[in-house]
Amino acid sequence: MHSFIPPQHFFPYLTWTDIQTMPNKEDVVIIQPVGAIEQHGPHLPLIVDAAIGVGVLGRALEKLDASIPVYALPTLYYGKSNEHWHFPGTITLSTETLTAIIMEVGESIYQAGFRKLVLMNSHGGQPQVMQMAARDLHVKYNDFLIFPLFTWRVPHITKELLTPKEAQLGMHAGDAETSIMLAILPEQVKMEKAVAEYPPEHPESSLLSWEGKLPVAWVTRDISKSGVIGDATTATKEKGDRILESVADGWVQVLKDIYAFKQPQTDE
């Protein structure tokens, strides 16, 4: 049931009396992994985002100092994935439904006495939902500290392992995601079906981008026939192992930071 998460860090394995008597609950870090069930090209399974999130988190928790109390909730496998729903198999929640789930999970964690919740999101189509829900939870409960984090935003070496073109344009089911899946769930990767497909490039004079500071709203079929946005053919398990370790190391550091974080107090 705990998948890649070390069992001693898996929240559902606790009893209610474990939680009732847990010391210093205001400093205990609770993590809600959030993924997606959506197409990732012809070579990767629908579970990619959720698998990467729980794989990275599990490795990070294996490395984390045992004195730091961190518990992972069951992964929320469904997310807001409507940019992919023209491809069969994608399952999507609406923004409203995903927000409601995050809010209600957060309220349950708060009522149990915890005051630190990490939204560990691994799907690029929903960071804004995490951020808005986090702000609303903090507005509702001022002493509730919510951290809406994207799995790939911690320091890591991934771009050093990619070609310049892939580092710039590879956004979905390309080298990085395929490589890390070869490290996490190799039996579910069909490398013989891997393809390379990049989105149309904007003119050099244009300030617009597909993802970046000045983005254009798009759905996947606008910019990819295969569902891949990047080059999956260059992926290797060796790269995936290095990416997994690097991203996990970044998460070890951020979890330490969250455990030590105190809410700022301003003079009234």
Rosetta blueprint (number, residue, H / E / L):
1 M L
2 H L
3 S L
4 F L
5 I L
6 P L
7 P H
8 Q H
9 H H
10 F E
11 F H
12 P H
13 Y H
14 L L
15 T L
16 W H
17 T H
18 D H
19 I H
20 Q H
21 T L
22 M L
23 P L
24 N L
25 K L
26 E L
27 D L
28 V L
29 V E
30 I E
31 I E
32 Q E
33 P E
34 V E
35 G L
36 A L
37 I E
38 E L
39 Q L
40 H E
41 G L
42 P L
43 H L
44 L E
45 P L
46 L L
47 I L
48 V H
49 D H
50 A H
51 A H
52 I H
53 G H
54 V H
55 G H
56 V H
57 L H
58 G H
59 R H
60 A H
61 L H
62 E H
63 K H
64 L L
65 D L
66 A L
67 S L
68 I L
69 P L
70 V E
71 Y E
72 A E
73 L L
74 P L
75 T L
76 L E
77 Y L
78 Y L
79 G E
80 K L
81 S L
82 N H
83 E H
84 H H
85 W L
86 H L
87 F L
88 P L
89 G L
90 T L
91 I E
92 T E
93 L L
94 S L
95 T H
96 E H
97 T H
98 L H
99 T H
100 A H
101 I H
102 I H
103 M H
104 E H
105 V H
106 G H
107 E H
108 S H
109 I H
110 Y H
111 Q H
112 A L
113 G L
114 F L
115 R L
116 K E
117 L E
118 V E
119 L E
120 M E
121 N E
122 S L
123 H L
124 G L
125 G L
126 Q L
127 P H
128 Q H
129 V H
130 M H
131 Q H
132 M H
133 A H
134 A H
135 R H
136 D H
137 L H
138 H H
139 V H
140 K H
141 Y L
142 N L
143 D L
144 F L
145 L E
146 I E
147 F E
148 P E
149 L E
150 F E
151 T H
152 W H
153 R H
154 V L
155 P L
156 H L
157 I L
158 T H
159 K H
160 E H
161 L H
162 L L
163 T L
164 P H
165 K H
166 E H
167 A H
168 Q H
169 L H
170 G L
171 M L
172 H E
173 A L
174 G L
175 D H
176 A H
177 E H
178 T H
179 S H
180 I H
181 M H
182 L H
183 A H
184 I H
185 L L
186 P H
187 E H
188 Q H
189 V L
190 K L
191 M H
192 E H
193 K H
194 A L
195 V L
196 A E
197 E E
198 Y L
199 P L
200 P L
201 E L
202 H L
203 P L
204 E L
205 S L
206 S L
207 L L
208 L L
209 S E
210 W L
211 E L
212 G L
213 K L
214 L L
215 P E
216 V L
217 A L
218 W L
219 V L
220 T H
221 R H
222 D H
223 I H
224 S L
225 K L
226 S L
227 G L
228 V L
229 I E
230 G E
231 D E
232 A H
233 T H
234 T H
235 A L
236 T L
237 K H
238 E H
239 K H
240 G H
241 D H
242 R H
243 I H
244 L H
245 E H
246 S H
247 V H
248 A H
249 D H
250 G H
251 W H
252 V H
253 Q H
254 V H
255 L H
256 K H
257 D H
258 I H
259 Y H
260 A H
261 F L
262 K L
263 Q L
264 P L
265 Q L
266 T L
267 D L
268 E L
